[in-house]
Amino acid sequence: MSRRKTERLLNLVICLLATRRPLSAEQIRHAVPGYDAGNDEAFQRMFERDKTELREIGIPVQVHKDPWEDEPGYRIERQAYELPEITLEADEAAVLGLAAQVWQRATLAEAASGALLKLRAGGVQTDESAAGPLELRVDTRDPAFAGLWEAVRDRRVVRFDYRAAGSEVMLTRTVEPWGVVSRRGRWYLVGHDRERRAPRVFRLSRISGPVTPVGRPGAVTVPDDVDIRSMVGHRDSLLPERAATVRVRVGTCLWLRQTGTVRPGDDGWDVVTLDFADPEWIAGSIVGFASDAEVLDPPDVREAVIRKLKGALA
């Protein structure tokens, strides 16, 4: 599903959840970004497809027919939309807690707020608390993420300093961004490298300093036949898998323990052995445990952790 369609569907859900009375198709057309305001037939087809897709994934879009109105109204009842009370075991809650750490940066909040503002401007009362659970947040722990996501959204060329794998040399890259993709906990930018004159994949954790927009929005065209996820997957598969040895304090570092093999150590420590392919990725996962984890081997992972800790201190 394209990013534009995802945003439109999310905005439609937010719109139908937030309204206190059913909305006509025409009201929805003008309130939700992404619908064609000039072509009636195209809007009707798109709106019908969107309603069908939402219902297929379990979102109850309800139709209300008022005898005093010519057109039916649409709304999502919160009682039908919300999940029932869920009771979790301790281990299930721990897994969800780790997953929740991913959602920290609002990237679609601006579009959602715009839809609610249009509803209020049109005289429709909204319940903003109903839209609260739909605020999507993403925290990649990579400072470059926000700038690159905006560049992909605006189809705008960017420039940044980049450190290639296995090297400490920073080179400036000018890239036409095609997409930002997550794979195995790592984030990548896929695009056309103007210096190399070829498609390239960039690890966000290797980007240093600010991401600078170049030129005007709308200048980038993504090729129709490009599959950015396959490009990232192919690159990832080229990295050889190795083992890392990490000393962890007893009673801490649950994720490392669950991911690798644990054996008892000395003086209140255990030793975890876990497989990895990319030293930067595994270092980013270890550094969050601070003084509770210490990399013993291999040297490049240990150096990557030290470099990240020094960067955080600076």
C-alpha positions as CSV (number, residue, x, y, z in Angstrom):
1,M,0.0,0.0,0.0
2,S,1.4,3.4,-0.9
3,R,2.1,6.1,1.7
4,R,-0.5,8.4,0.2
5,K,-3.2,5.8,0.4
6,T,-2.2,4.8,4.0
7,E,-2.4,8.5,5.1
8,R,-5.8,8.9,3.4
9,L,-7.3,5.8,5.1
10,L,-5.9,6.9,8.5
11,N,-7.4,10.3,8.0
12,L,-10.7,8.8,7.1
13,V,-10.8,6.6,10.2
14,I,-9.8,9.6,12.4
15,C,-12.5,11.7,10.7
16,L,-15.3,9.1,11.2
17,L,-14.2,8.4,14.8
18,A,-14.0,12.1,15.8
19,T,-17.3,13.3,14.5
20,R,-20.3,13.3,16.8
21,R,-22.9,12.9,14.1
22,P,-22.8,11.0,10.8
23,L,-21.1,12.7,7.9
24,S,-22.3,12.7,4.3
25,A,-19.9,11.6,1.5
26,E,-19.6,15.2,0.4
27,Q,-18.6,16.4,3.9
28,I,-16.0,13.6,4.1
29,R,-14.7,14.5,0.6
30,H,-13.8,18.0,1.7
31,A,-12.6,17.1,5.2
32,V,-10.2,14.2,4.4
33,P,-7.0,15.0,2.6
34,G,-6.4,12.8,-0.5
35,Y,-9.8,12.8,-2.1
36,D,-10.3,14.4,-5.5
37,A,-12.3,17.6,-5.0
38,G,-13.0,18.1,-8.7
39,N,-14.0,14.7,-10.1
40,D,-17.3,13.4,-8.7
41,E,-17.0,9.9,-10.3
42,A,-13.4,9.4,-9.2
43,F,-14.2,10.4,-5.7
44,Q,-17.1,8.0,-5.4
45,R,-15.0,5.1,-6.7
46,M,-12.2,5.9,-4.3
47,F,-14.5,6.4,-1.3
48,E,-16.3,3.1,-2.0
49,R,-13.0,1.2,-2.2
50,D,-11.8,2.8,1.0
51,K,-14.9,1.9,2.9
52,T,-14.6,-1.7,1.7
53,E,-11.0,-2.0,2.7
54,L,-11.6,-0.6,6.2
55,R,-14.5,-3.1,6.7
56,E,-12.3,-6.0,5.4
57,I,-9.7,-5.3,8.1
58,G,-12.4,-5.1,10.8
59,I,-13.1,-1.3,11.1
60,P,-16.9,-0.9,11.4
61,V,-17.8,1.9,9.0
62,Q,-21.5,2.4,9.7
63,V,-24.2,3.8,7.4
64,H,-26.9,6.0,8.9
65,K,-30.0,6.9,6.9
66,D,-31.9,9.9,8.1
67,P,-35.4,10.3,6.6
68,W,-34.9,14.1,6.6
69,E,-31.7,13.9,4.6
70,D,-31.2,13.0,0.9
71,E,-27.8,11.3,1.4
72,P,-26.8,8.7,4.0
73,G,-24.2,9.5,6.7
74,Y,-21.2,7.6,7.8
75,R,-19.6,7.2,11.2
76,I,-17.4,4.8,13.3
77,E,-18.9,4.1,16.7
78,R,-16.2,4.1,19.3
79,Q,-17.9,1.2,21.2
80,A,-17.7,-1.0,18.1
81,Y,-14.2,0.1,17.2
82,E,-12.4,-0.3,20.5
83,L,-11.0,-3.6,21.7
84,P,-12.5,-5.2,24.8
85,E,-10.4,-5.2,28.0
86,I,-7.3,-7.3,27.5
87,T,-5.4,-9.1,30.3
88,L,-1.8,-9.9,29.7
89,E,0.6,-12.2,31.3
90,A,3.9,-10.8,32.6
91,D,6.0,-12.0,29.6
92,E,3.4,-10.7,27.1
93,A,3.4,-7.3,28.8
94,A,7.2,-7.3,28.6
95,V,7.1,-7.9,24.8
96,L,4.5,-5.2,24.2
97,G,6.6,-2.8,26.3
98,L,9.6,-3.4,24.0
99,A,7.4,-2.9,21.0
100,A,6.0,0.3,22.4
101,Q,9.5,1.8,22.4
102,V,9.3,2.0,18.6
103,W,6.4,4.5,18.6
104,Q,7.8,7.8,19.7
105,R,7.9,10.3,16.9
106,A,4.6,11.6,15.4
107,T,4.8,11.6,11.6
108,L,1.2,11.6,10.6
109,A,-0.1,13.8,13.4
110,E,0.0,17.0,11.2
111,A,-2.3,15.4,8.5
112,A,-4.7,14.1,11.1
113,S,-4.9,17.5,12.9
114,G,-5.6,19.1,9.5
115,A,-8.6,16.8,8.9
116,L,-10.1,17.7,12.3
117,L,-9.6,21.4,11.7
118,K,-11.5,21.1,8.4
119,L,-14.4,19.4,10.2
120,R,-14.6,22.1,12.8
121,A,-14.4,24.8,10.2
122,G,-17.3,23.2,8.4
123,G,-19.4,23.4,11.6
124,V,-19.1,19.7,12.5
125,Q,-18.5,19.0,16.2
126,T,-15.6,16.7,16.8
127,D,-14.5,14.5,19.7
128,E,-10.7,14.9,19.7
129,S,-10.2,12.3,22.5
130,A,-11.5,9.6,20.1
131,A,-8.6,10.3,17.7
132,G,-6.0,10.0,20.4
133,P,-5.2,6.3,20.0
134,L,-4.5,6.8,16.3
135,E,-1.5,9.1,16.7
136,L,1.3,7.1,15.1
137,R,4.8,7.6,16.5
138,V,8.1,6.2,15.3
139,D,11.4,6.6,17.1
140,T,14.3,5.2,15.0
141,R,17.0,6.6,17.4
142,D,18.5,7.9,14.1
143,P,18.5,11.7,14.0
144,A,18.4,11.6,10.2
145,F,15.0,9.9,10.1
146,A,12.7,12.9,10.3
147,G,14.6,14.9,7.6
148,L,14.7,11.9,5.3
149,W,11.0,11.0,5.8
150,E,10.0,14.6,5.0
151,A,12.3,14.5,1.9
152,V,10.6,11.3,0.7
153,R,7.2,12.8,1.3
154,D,8.0,16.0,-0.5
155,R,10.0,14.3,-3.3
156,R,13.0,16.5,-2.6
157,V,16.7,15.9,-3.1
158,V,18.8,15.8,0.1
159,R,22.5,16.0,1.0
160,F,24.3,14.5,4.0
161,D,27.6,13.2,5.2
162,Y,27.9,9.4,5.2
163,R,30.3,6.9,6.6
164,A,30.6,3.7,4.6
165,A,30.7,0.3,6.3
166,G,34.2,-0.6,7.6
167,S,35.5,3.0,7.2
168,E,35.8,6.1,9.4
169,V,35.9,8.4,6.4
170,M,32.9,10.7,5.9
171,L,31.8,11.4,2.4
172,T,29.1,13.9,1.2
173,R,26.3,12.3,-0.6
174,T,23.6,13.9,-2.7
175,V,20.6,11.6,-3.0
176,E,17.2,11.6,-4.7
177,P,15.2,9.7,-2.0
178,W,12.8,7.0,-3.0
179,G,11.8,5.6,0.4
180,V,12.8,4.9,4.0
181,V,12.5,1.2,5.0
182,S,12.9,-0.7,8.2
183,R,14.4,-4.2,8.1
184,R,15.4,-6.3,11.1
185,G,15.3,-3.3,13.4
186,R,17.5,-1.2,11.1
187,W,16.4,1.7,9.0
188,Y,17.6,2.4,5.5
189,L,17.3,5.1,2.9
190,V,16.9,3.9,-0.7
191,G,17.4,6.4,-3.6
192,H,19.5,7.5,-6.5
193,D,23.0,8.6,-5.6
194,R,24.0,11.5,-7.8
195,E,27.7,11.1,-7.1
196,R,27.7,7.4,-8.0
197,R,25.0,7.9,-10.7
198,A,23.3,4.7,-9.5
199,P,20.7,3.5,-7.0
200,R,22.1,3.0,-3.5
201,V,21.0,1.9,0.0
202,F,22.2,4.0,3.0
203,R,22.0,2.9,6.6
204,L,20.5,5.8,8.7
205,S,22.8,5.1,11.6
206,R,25.8,5.9,9.4
207,I,24.6,9.4,8.5
208,S,26.4,12.1,10.4
209,G,25.1,15.6,11.0
210,P,22.1,17.3,9.5
211,V,20.1,16.2,6.4
212,T,20.0,19.2,4.1
213,P,17.2,19.7,1.5
214,V,18.5,20.6,-2.0
215,G,16.3,22.3,-4.6
216,R,12.6,22.5,-4.6
217,P,9.9,19.9,-3.6
218,G,8.6,17.7,-6.3
219,A,11.9,17.3,-8.1
220,V,12.3,13.5,-7.4
221,T,10.5,10.9,-9.5
222,V,10.5,7.4,-8.1
223,P,10.8,4.8,-10.9
224,D,7.7,2.7,-11.4
225,D,9.5,-0.6,-11.4
226,V,11.6,0.0,-8.3
227,D,11.1,-2.3,-5.3
228,I,12.9,-0.6,-2.4
229,R,12.2,-3.4,0.1
230,S,13.9,-6.0,-2.2
231,M,16.9,-3.6,-2.6
232,V,17.3,-3.4,1.2
233,G,16.8,-7.2,1.6
234,H,19.4,-8.0,-1.0
235,R,21.9,-5.7,0.6
236,D,21.2,-7.1,4.1
237,S,21.7,-10.7,2.8
238,L,25.2,-9.9,1.6
239,L,26.4,-9.3,5.2
240,P,28.1,-12.4,6.7
241,E,26.6,-13.6,10.0
242,R,28.9,-13.6,13.1
243,A,28.7,-14.1,16.8
244,A,29.0,-11.4,19.5
245,T,29.9,-12.1,23.1
246,V,28.4,-9.7,25.6
247,R,28.7,-9.6,29.4
248,V,25.4,-8.6,31.0
249,R,24.6,-7.9,34.6
250,V,22.4,-10.5,36.3
251,G,18.7,-9.7,36.2
252,T,19.1,-7.1,33.3
253,C,19.2,-7.0,29.5
254,L,16.1,-9.2,28.9
255,W,16.1,-8.7,25.1
256,L,19.8,-9.8,24.8
257,R,19.1,-12.8,26.9
258,Q,16.0,-13.8,24.8
259,T,17.9,-13.2,21.6
260,G,21.1,-15.2,22.4
261,T,22.5,-18.0,24.4
262,V,23.2,-17.3,28.1
263,R,25.8,-18.9,30.4
264,P,26.8,-18.0,33.9
265,G,29.7,-15.6,34.4
266,D,31.5,-14.2,37.5
267,D,30.7,-11.6,40.2
268,G,27.1,-11.0,39.3
269,W,27.5,-11.2,35.5
270,D,26.3,-13.6,32.8
271,V,27.7,-14.0,29.3
272,V,25.4,-13.9,26.3
273,T,26.4,-15.1,22.8
274,L,24.2,-13.8,20.0
275,D,24.3,-13.8,16.2
276,F,24.4,-10.7,14.1
277,A,25.2,-9.5,10.6
278,D,25.7,-5.7,11.0
279,P,27.9,-4.4,13.7
280,E,26.2,-1.0,13.7
281,W,22.8,-2.5,14.3
282,I,23.8,-4.8,17.1
283,A,25.8,-2.0,18.7
284,G,22.7,0.2,18.6
285,S,20.8,-2.5,20.3
286,I,23.4,-3.0,23.0
287,V,24.1,0.6,23.8
288,G,20.7,1.2,25.2
289,F,21.5,-1.1,28.2
290,A,24.2,1.3,29.2
291,S,26.4,0.0,32.1
292,D,24.5,-3.3,32.3
293,A,26.0,-4.6,29.1
294,E,29.7,-4.8,28.0
295,V,30.8,-6.2,24.6
296,L,33.7,-8.6,24.9
297,D,34.0,-9.6,21.3
298,P,34.3,-8.9,18.3
299,P,36.4,-5.6,18.4
300,D,34.4,-3.8,15.7
301,V,31.1,-4.2,17.7
302,R,32.9,-3.1,20.9
303,E,34.3,0.0,19.1
304,A,30.9,0.8,17.6
305,V,29.3,0.7,21.1
306,I,32.1,3.0,22.5
307,R,31.7,5.4,19.6
308,K,27.9,5.6,20.2
309,L,28.4,6.2,23.9
310,K,30.9,8.9,23.3
311,G,28.5,10.5,20.8
312,A,25.7,10.5,23.4
313,L,28.0,12.0,26.0
314,A,29.0,14.8,23.5
